[in-house]
Amino acid sequence: MFYPVISPDGDEVYPIAPEGYESRWVCGKETYGKLVEDGLIEWKKVKKNGEEKWQVYQKHYLTNAIKESSDLWTSAEGNKKATKEVAGLFDKVKIFDHPKPLDVMCRIIQMGMSTSSHDIVLDFFGGSCTTAAAVLKQNALDGGNRRFIVVQLDEPADKKSEAHKEGFSNIADVAKERIRRTGKRLLEEKHHKDWNKDVGFRVLKIDNSNMADVYYAPAEVRQEDLLSAVDNIKPGRDNPEDLLFQVLVDWGVDLTLPIRKETVQGKTIFFVNEEPQDLIACFDTGITEELVKELAKSEPLRVVFRDNGFVSDAVKINVEQIFRQLSPATDVKSI
């Protein structure tokens, strides 16, 4: 990495240290030539020992359009502004104490990832969800498509707090409402022409299984236990969305994929993703062979039904055969 580079005056400049010994450039000759072609080399005259000399510099950019940010944050607003920002969303009610400044979070996001990225910003201590609000705002400003994951315990709101007086029982509820209101405001404000206007989000909670626990060995099952085994879903836990997301987790399907809900032959059907069709799910009862055949035409990667959801045992037995004929690559499952 010891070679001459040509200054604007046409002189050869070598990497000679101020002490006079031979040093080295930060890159090889071929790489330097590419930096020159890309316009990433800049020459400046500097004074050394009372004498003006040419000094070569390499330009650094975070992307082709964003210049490297200074580490001097004189313009960053503090927590006082952050409190006003959140209160502004909640009709000037001080709904949350000590939120993070939104502009600071936006700047960190802007510095840390490019506009064209599909990066995920993760915040394990969500609080009032400033991180989520900042991701949405920065996307609106520069047309980005970043995403966020925010984790917040459903910590009870102090009964004396403004949040509790406004009807929020816990911190997580405040956080969710802030994201909703932030998204609504951003859609009303001026934004980047390339922004996809995606302000939606999903709320997932950790819970126990929707499926009934079975603790009996076959020899221990009594006749009176058989009726309780007709439906293996816990009472009160047959919400279709809950069952769908349990299936997504069990199968390892991406929880952020688009989900379309349609009524087909009078039954509620969930279509997860489009190309490829990752999953089709139906948790209604009274599933007929005609419906199974219609769903098989979509050739999904996976399909799931409720175990006791078929109109007859014959239909239940024929499901796999129908898919084997119409969509042999589909993985069929009942819960």
N, C-alpha and C positions, 0 to 999 in steps of 0.2 A: 504493500500500500504506500510505497514511497515512489512518487512519480511527479512530473511537473504538470501544472494546470496553467492555462493561458489567461492572464489578466486582461481587462479592457484595453490596456495600453499595448498588448501584444507580448508582454514579458512573461517568462516562465517563472512560476511560483512553486516552490517546494515546501513540504511540511517541515519547516525548521522551527524548533521550539524557541521561546524568548531567550533561553539560556544559551542558545547557539547549537545544540545538538540536533541530529537528524531524528525527526519524529515520524508520524504516519498520519494519513488521512483516515477518515472514519469508514471509507468504502473503497473498493477496488476501482481500477481505471474504467472498466466496462460499465459498472454501475454509475460512476460519475458522469459518463457520457450520456446515459439514459436520463439522469437528473437534469442535465443541461437541455436535452430535447424536450423534457416535460416542463421546462420553465421553473424548476425548483432550485436553481442556483442564483444567488445574488451576490454582487461585489460591492463593497463599501470601502472608502478610504478612511483609515484610522491613523492616529498619531502614535508612534512608538519611538521612545528615546528622542523626541523632538523632531522625528522625521515621519512624513506621511507615506504610508504604504497601503497597497491594496490588500484587503482581507476578504476571503471567500466565506460565504454563509450558505447553509442549506435551509430552504423554507420548509415549514411543517404545517400541514393542514389536517383537521379531523376528517373532512370530506373534501370533495372538489370545490364545494361552495362555502364551507364554514371555516373561518380562520381560527387557528389555535387560540384558545381563550387565555386571557391574562389571569394570573393567580391573585391579583389585587381586586378585591370585591368591594370597592368603595360605594357602589350603587345599591348594594343589597339591603333590602328593608328588613327590619327586625320583627320580633314577635308582636309588637303593638299593632302593626299593620295587619299581621296574620289574624289577630283576634277580630279586627274590624271586618276583614274579608269574610270570615265565617259568619259573623253576626249579620252581615249584609245579605247573606243567603237566607237567614232565618228571621226576617223582618226586624232586624236590629236587636235581636235578643242574644245575649252572650251565652250561647248554647254550649260552648266548650272552652275549658281553660287551657291556655298555653298551646295552641295549635302551631304547627311548623309554618314558616313563611312560604307562601305559594310560589313567589318568584324565585326564591332560592332553590326550591325543589325543581322548578322548571329549568333553571340554569344547569343544575347538576345533570338532569336528563339530557339536555341539549349537548352538554360536553361529553357525556358518557356514551352516546349512541347516535348513529347517523339517522337522517330523516327517512332513508329508504329501508331501514332495518325493521324487522318484525320482532325486535327484542322484547323480553319480558322484564318488567321492573317488579321486584319482590320486596314487600315490606312486612316483616313479621310482627310489628307492633303498630297496627293501623291507626289507633286513636280516632281522630276525626276524619281520617282518610285523605289527608293533604296529598299524599303520594299519588293516590288514584286521581284526584282532581288535577294534579300537576301533569300527569300523563295525558289526560284528556285535553287540557289546555295547550300543552306543547304540540300535540298532534293538530289541534285546530289552528295553531299559529304557523306551522311549517308544512302541513299536509302529511305528517308522518303516520305510521300505522303501528305504533308501539302498544304493548298491552301491559296489564298490571295484574298481580296477585297480591291481595291484602289480607292479612290474618288478624282478626280481632276477637278476643273472648267476649262473650255476652255479659260483661261485667256490669252489675246493677248500677244505675245512675243514683247518685245521692238524692234522697228524698227532698232535700232542701235546695237542690240545684235547679237552675233554669231549665235544664233539659227535662228533668222529671216533671216540672210544672207545665212544660209544653207537650207532655204525653209520651215522652220517650222513657221506656222502662230500663233500657241498658245502653251502653256505649255503642254496641254494634248497630243498633237501630239508628242512632245519630249518624254514624258513618255511612250507612246505606242511603239515608235521606240526603246527606250532603252530596253524594255522587249523583243522585237523581237531579237535584237542583242545579248542580254545576253543569251537568249535561244540557239541561233545558236552557240555561243562560247562554252557554256557548253556541247553541244552535240559533239563538236570537241575535248574537253579536256578529260583527264582521269577522270572517275567517278565511283561511287560505283556500284558493280555488280548487286545489287537489285533495282537500280533506274529504274523507269518506263519510263524515258525519256520524260515525259509529260512537255512540255514547252509552251503549247497552252494557250490562254486566250480569253475571250469574252469581247467586248466593248459594253456597254449598255448606252444609253443616255436618259435622262428624256425629254419627249416631250408631246405635246397634242395628243389627240386621232386621230387615222387614220380614224375614222368613222365620216361621215358628221353630223353636228349638225342640229337637227330638232326643230324649235321653234313654229311651228304652231299647234294650237288645231284643231281637226278634222273639226269643223265648219268653220274654217278660211282658209282651203285649197282650192285653186283655181285650175281650170282646167289646166292652164298653168304651175302650180307647179308640175304636175304629172310626166312629163318627167324627171325632176331633181331628182325624187325619185326612178327612175329605179335602180340606183346604189347608195348604201348608203356609199360607200367609197369615201373619199375626192379625188379630182383630183390630180394626181401626188403622191398619197400615197398608191399605190397598190403594192409596193414591197413585194414579198412573205415573206421574212424574217421579215420585219416590222410587217406584219399582224400576222405571227406566234408568235412573241414575245408578241404582244398585247394579243393574245389568252392565252398564258402561264400566263401572269399577271392576266388577268380576271379570269382564272380558278384556280389560285393559284398553278400552276405547278412549280416545282423547275427549276429555270433558268439555272442551271449548268448541267442538265441531258444531256447525249449524244444525238445528233441529226443526223440522217442519211437521206440523200437526194437521192431519186431514181426517175427514170422515169418509170411509169407503164402505159401501154396502151397509151403512148404518152403524159401523164400528169405528172407534177412535184409533187411528194408526199414527205411529211416530216414525218419521223417516230421518235418519241421522246421516248427514252429509249427502252429497249428490253424485259426484263422480270421483271415486267409486261410491256406491251406496253402501256405507259401512254397516248399517244396521236398520232393520225394520222391526218394530215392536208393536204388539197388540196385547193388551191385558184385559180386554172385555171378555164376557162370556157369550156363548152361543155362536162360536166360530164355525162357519160352514166350509165344506170342501170348495165351493165356488170362490169364497174369499181367499182361501189358501192359494188356489190356482192364480187368482189375479195378482196377489202379492209376489208369487214366484216369478211372474213375468218381468219384474224389476231386476231380477238376478242379483239380490243383495249379497254381500259377503257373509252376513249373519242375519238370522231371523229368530225372534223369541216370542213365545205365547205363554199364557197362563196355563198351568198344568191341568186345571179343571175347567178351562175356558171353552172346550170344544162341545159342539152340539150333541155329539155321540162318541162312544168309544171307537167306532169304525173310522170316524174322521181323524181322531187322534192317532190311530194306528197308521192311517194313510198319508199323514203329513210328510214324513220323510220320503216316502215313495214318490209323492208329487214333486217335491223339490229335486229328487234324484233325476226325474225325467225332464223337468223344465229348467232347473238351475242347479246342476250337479255340484258346483263349487260352493254352494251355500252351506254354512254351518247352522244346523237347526237345533234349537234349545227350548225347553219348557221349564218354567219356574213354579 
